[in-house]
Amino acid sequence: MVGMARILSSYLAIAVLGALVALVGAGSHRAYGWFGVTAGLLLVAAASTFSRAWRAYAGLSIFAAAWVILTSLLATAGPGGSAPLILSDARGLTWVYGGAIVVVVVGLLPRRLLGDVKEVAA
């Protein structure tokens, strides 16, 4: 029972990480221009690599789902018709599509780069 709680809490932590990365990236790409976009994409790369190394593809999937959901919400207009935080300009599209590409690239990395090498018995 303790093992299951540990696994579920790790998935919850990865989901919170995905939401935080989406929130920080959405704010920084607007506030700091292209430097913010670059820093945000590097943050997506680091967090998605961590998620995959910690809980394999399930962790990466949970990270990606949380990131996509919050990024999608931040790209829609507010209830009062206010402008979205992520606009359909060059920086906004680079943040959205670049982040998705980074997550896919992390998913395609070989396991041995993540330190998950199984020793072969002689």
N, C-alpha and C positions, 0 to 999 in steps of 0.2 A: 504494500500500500504506500509506503514511503517512496519507493521508486517511481510509482505512477505520479505522485504529487510533485516529485522533483522534475519529471519530464514535462508535466503540464505547466509548472511554473517557469521552466526554461522556454517553452513555447510562448507563454504570456510575455516574458521579458523580450523575446525576439519581436513580437508584435508591437510592443511599446517602442522598441528601438526603431522599427520601420516607420511608425507614426512620427516619432521625434525627428528622424532624418528628413521625412517629407516636410514637416513644419519648418525646420531650420533651413532646408534648401529653398523652400518656397519664399521665405522671407529674405534670405541672403541674396538670391538671384535678383531680386527687385532692388534691394538696398545697396548692394555693392557692385552692380553691373556684371561685366564679364568675369571679374575676379570672383564674385559670388557664385556665378554659374560653375566655374572651374572648381572652386572649393566644395560646392555642393555635390558635384559629380564625384569628386575624390572621396567625399564622405559616404556617398552611396556605395562606391567600390569597397571601401574599408568595412562598412557595416554589413554589406551582403556577403563579403568574403568571410567575415566573422560568423555570420549566421550559418553559412554552409559548412564551415569547418566545425562548428559546434554541434549542429543537429542535421547534417547532411542536406539532402534535397528537401526534406520536410521543413527544416528551418529556413532554407532559402525561399521556399514557397510561402511560408507565413510572413516572412519579411517583405517579400514582393507584394503580397496581397494587402498588407497594411499600408505599404508605401503607395500603391496604386489607388487604394480607396481614398486615402487622405489627399493625395495629389489631385484626384478627380474632383473631390469636394471643394478644394481650394481654387480650382479652375472654373467653377460655376459662379454665376451671379448670386449675390446675397438675396435674402427674402424681400428686402425693400428695394430691390433693383440696383443695389450698389455694385460697383465694378469688382470682378474677381481679383484675387491676389496674383494669380498666374494668368497673364494676358496671352493673346495669340500673336505675339510679336516674336522676333528672332530669339531673344533671351528666354522667353517663356517656352517656346517650342523646343529650344535646345535643352532646357531643363527637363521637360517632360519626356521627350523622345530619347535624349541622351541618357537619362536615368534608366529608362527601360532597356536600352541597349547595354548599359553597364551591367545590369542584373542578368541579362541573357549571357553576356560574356563570362561572368563569374560562374554561371551554371555550366558553361562549357569547359571550364578549367579542369585539367586532370586531377584526380585525387591525390596523386603524389606531391603536387605543389602545395596541397593543404596540410601535409603532414600525416596523411592517412595511409601509410604504406604498411601492408601486411608482410611480415617476415615469412619467407618460405622455409619450411623444414628441410634439412638436408638428408 
